[in-house]
Amino acid sequence: MAQLKITQVKSGIGRKQNQRETLRSLGLKRIHDSVVQEDRPEIRGMVATVPHLVTVEEIS
């Protein structure tokens, strides 16, 4: 199954509580942090909540 490399590019400070919690749930703590997650609908939904704060790359 494909994987996603998710990188935080903007801060969660001043954002809504659910967006900050979503960043934390993805495993992101600070700007330029990257995590690799499985490409699942749950992860895609989290990324869709904070598309302005993260970048996503597909890893095969």
C-alpha positions in Angstrom: 0.0 0.0 0.0 1.2 3.5 -0.7 2.4 5.8 2.0 2.1 9.6 2.5 4.9 11.9 3.6 3.2 14.7 5.5 5.2 17.9 6.3 4.0 20.8 8.4 4.8 24.1 6.7 2.9 26.6 8.8 2.3 27.0 12.5 -0.8 25.9 14.3 -0.7 28.9 16.6 -3.8 31.0 16.2 -5.7 28.2 14.4 -8.9 26.6 15.6 -8.6 23.9 18.3 -9.6 21.1 16.0 -6.9 22.0 13.5 -4.3 22.0 16.3 -5.5 18.7 17.5 -5.4 17.3 14.0 -1.8 18.3 13.6 -1.0 16.6 16.8 -2.9 13.4 15.8 -0.9 13.3 12.6 2.3 13.3 14.7 3.4 16.8 13.8 4.7 19.1 16.6 6.6 21.9 14.9 7.2 23.5 11.5 9.2 21.3 9.1 8.4 18.1 11.0 7.7 15.2 8.7 5.9 11.9 9.3 5.2 9.0 7.0 1.6 7.6 7.3 -0.2 4.8 5.5 -2.5 6.1 2.7 -5.8 5.5 4.4 -9.2 7.4 4.3 -8.7 8.4 7.9 -5.4 10.0 7.2 -6.7 11.7 4.0 -9.5 13.1 6.1 -7.1 14.6 8.6 -5.0 16.1 5.8 -8.2 17.6 4.3 -8.8 19.4 7.6 -5.5 21.2 7.5 -4.4 21.5 3.9 -3.2 25.1 4.4 -0.8 23.9 7.1 0.8 20.8 5.5 2.2 19.5 2.3 1.7 15.9 1.2 3.9 13.7 -1.0 3.1 10.1 -2.1 5.7 7.5 -1.5 5.4 4.2 -3.3 
